[in-house]
Amino acid sequence: MQGPMVLLCLGLLTTSCISQDLGTEQEPANPDADNTGGAEEEEDPFYKVPANKLAASISNFGYNLYRQRSSQRPTDNVLLSPFSVATALSALSLGAGERTETLITRALFYDLLDKAEVHSTYRGLLASLVAPAKGLKSASRLVMERRLRMKMGFVSELEKSYGFRPRVLTGNPRVDLQETNNWVQQQTNGKVIRFLREIPDGISILLLGAAYFKGKWLTRFDSKLTRPQNFHLDEDRTVSIPMMTGSNALVKYGFDSELNCKIAQLPLEGSVSALFFLPQSVTQNMTLIEESLTSEFVHDINKQLKTICVDLRMPRLKLASEVALADTLKEMRLQALFETPDFSKIAAKAIKVSHVQHKASLEMNEDGVGSVPPPRAAETPCPSFHIDYHLDRPFLLVVQDSETGALLFIGKILDPRST
Ligand SMILES: *[C@@H]1O[C@H](CO)[C@@H](O)[C@H](O)[C@H]1NC(C)=O
């Protein structure tokens, strides 16, 4: 009867014990996160590194973006790479007058950062996250209305810190569509194609964010073990999907009794990891888990998970999502960007954000760098009882960069067959 005891010990992973460990009374779950960070962040040396602190800020924007989008689409999959949207917004802030800059920097939680360093730190963070080993392709751009005369200072500063030039539309829809899509395709090494179906009417400023992720597990799955298995969409409906299997898989694991979910983390190549939140019961309602998600909460979870041996089953995933996020951003206290913002550093003419377009795709299959089973398994014999970790019902997925804590992708997978 050792099995239940192990579960009990892992049950110590609760939100209250996380905040005790940090020695603060601050609640980790803070969806609005107006005061995310603050004093208790300073205590963790991890956040002394400017890139990590910046990553925490823009990832908190990312969790907010995700929550907003998810609440708008309660019964659909959600897949976002908020980093690419944050990059476009951060770049846009270079062209904003004070009132508008404040608006953007609040949404991105830059008020906690050293303002003078933000853009140069961003440049370094961006370069490290799109390093080929991490498997992330991310492209962000500002597309400007037809024949806009932009100020040179803005263009050169943007290029210096974010490595791209804004694109001014020619007014020829065919040429503009082709150029925009070719640029995205080239920036993502051919992984994101046909970014726009057409050039929308009435563009003043279009924020563009495109991303693709395909990681390689540190221990690959044996594809011979992948076979159709049931996935419970809800209490009543079940579908058969290709499920990858790892018996005796070493994962970092914990049970969060407050969120009533099993959390597992699997490492990927390039210091990236995938974090799964699996509710105990079959439910499409992830509100409780979603509301806890902050950079600090995820950082603490990573520290508290314990390496154990599980019987792992995971759907083979190939998901894509194409979304217009203007309405989502408007709900995130960024409404003014779409009305009468001050972008006087970009151009003399009054311009505003008119469109926010995001396309994200993600693949998770058996591919990995290591052998099957991992060499470590020989030294760490798995106990005779097993803990099952079967992603056979709706779950949340967080792909993060372990070095900086940056949120690369986030998904609510209600149906692994589609987006
Ligand atoms: C989802 O769960 C939360 C609390 O767990 C509850 O407040 C909310 O009403 C639920 N939403 C739906 C749509 O059932």
The ligand as an SDF file (V2000), in Angstrom:
LIG
                    3D

 14 14  0  0  0  0  0  0  0  0999 V2000
  -16.1890   27.3340  -13.7890 C   0  0  0  0  0  0  0  0  0  0  0  0
  -15.7370   27.1080  -12.4800 O   0  0  0  0  0  0  0  0  0  0  0  0
  -15.7390   28.2530  -11.6490 C   0  0  0  0  0  0  0  0  0  0  0  0
  -15.1260   27.8990  -10.3100 C   0  0  0  0  0  0  0  0  0  0  0  0
  -14.4220   26.7300  -10.3350 O   0  0  0  0  0  0  0  0  0  0  0  0
  -17.1380   28.7880  -11.5120 C   0  0  0  0  0  0  0  0  0  0  0  0
  -17.1410   29.9440  -10.7110 O   0  0  0  0  0  0  0  0  0  0  0  0
  -17.6920   29.0950  -12.8810 C   0  0  0  0  0  0  0  0  0  0  0  0
  -19.0430   29.4680  -12.7710 O   0  0  0  0  0  0  0  0  0  0  0  0
  -17.5930   27.8930  -13.8060 C   0  0  0  0  0  0  0  0  0  0  0  0
  -17.9580   28.3050  -15.1530 N   0  0  0  0  0  0  0  0  0  0  0  0
  -18.7820   27.6020  -15.9140 C   0  0  0  0  0  0  0  0  0  0  0  0
  -19.0650   28.1570  -17.2650 C   0  0  0  0  0  0  0  0  0  0  0  0
  -19.3070   26.5740  -15.5390 O   0  0  0  0  0  0  0  0  0  0  0  0
  1  2  1  0
  1 10  1  0
  2  3  1  0
  3  4  1  0
  3  6  1  0
  4  5  1  0
  6  7  1  0
  6  8  1  0
  8  9  1  0
  8 10  1  0
 10 11  1  0
 11 12  1  0
 12 13  1  0
 12 14  2  0
M  END
$$$$
